[in-house]
Amino acid sequence: MQLYTFGSLFPVSTLTLGGGGLGMLWGETTVEECVATVHAAVAAGINLLDLAPRYGDGKAESVVGQAFGGRLPEGLRITSKCNLGNPAPDRVYTILRQSIEASLRLLQRDRLDIFFLHSNLVPDGHAMWKATDVSRLTPLPLFRSHVRPAFEKLKEQGLIGAWGLTGIGHPDAIIEVLGEDAKPAAVQCIANLLDSPGGLKFYDGPAKPRDIMAAARANGVGIMGIRAVQAGALTLAIDRDLPPGHPEVRDYALTAGFRAVCAEIGEDPAIIAHRYALGLSIDTLVLGVKNRAELAGCVAAAEAGPLSADLIARIDACVTRG
């Protein structure tokens, strides 16, 4: 599998294996199948595993710990994340460190290559704070005063090699931070043909993922594309029960024209969605697969490469973004 420049970090494979499927968030699987999928991903040339405690309450990290017993193949890197929220400032460092230590126990490791802020960066006083549940929001002023310094301290202590942002917060806040020092080493951006975060969107207005990518590129920040199939909305059928009106159900309804184009050309929508995402301004695309069959399809998509300009234009013409 091809390797690409990844900001100031290590060369990264075209695809990254994400932890959502391994944590059993995207439909049924087994621990044994997840372990086999991890081994198959490494055999295919994937050199980055993107994990988080939220992926199945530690299941994804446990799967990787079980797969390798703490002894990673040469060149394989691992990330994890922390949903920090909005704690008292003097609790920030402790919460981040405890999250890292819990992840390392499950992974049977002593260091993370990248550690991401998993909560949403939000400007202070923004309307997002009026939501019923704000547990996934971190104020931009707290990030600047305590979170970023804590990340830098954790780097100095050797617990993490680098830190980054999960770029699903308010886009203006993310873009601001990408231009500040100390910069994140990497950012995770929505990368799908709808530009849709789906159920991860907690604000009004456009998500601006392509603007976030451009800001990251301009500032030398590594770019990881996420949600290529928008949690199943860009596949033939969503593989889990969701209530009517759920963001993923709404996005699925919006992409009937996309599925019609795929049927006309005789292609699987999930594969075409991955190939579309690979044509965006990203360094690596994070997969949400839960078994070897889904992984094989994504590897085939990567081998086929980005779509032609004509097909991209047809897809863009049949979907509504925002």
Secondary structure, 3 states (H helix, E strand, C coil): CCEECCCCCCCEECEEEEHHHHCCCCCCCCHHHHHHHHHHHHHCCCCEEECCCCCCCCHHHHHHHHHHCCCCCCCCEEEEEECCCCCCHHHHHHHHHHHHHHHHHHHCCCCECEEEECCEEECCCCHHHHCCCCCCEEEHHHHHHHHHHHHHHHHHCCCECCEEEECCCCHHHHHHHHCCCCCCCEEEEECCCCCCCHHHCCCCCCCCHHHHHHHHHHCCCEEEEECCCHHHCCCCCCCCCCCCCCHHHHHHHHCHHHHHHHHHHCCCHHHHHHHHHHCCCCCEEEECCCCHHHHHHHHHHHHHCCCCHHHHHHHHHCCCCC
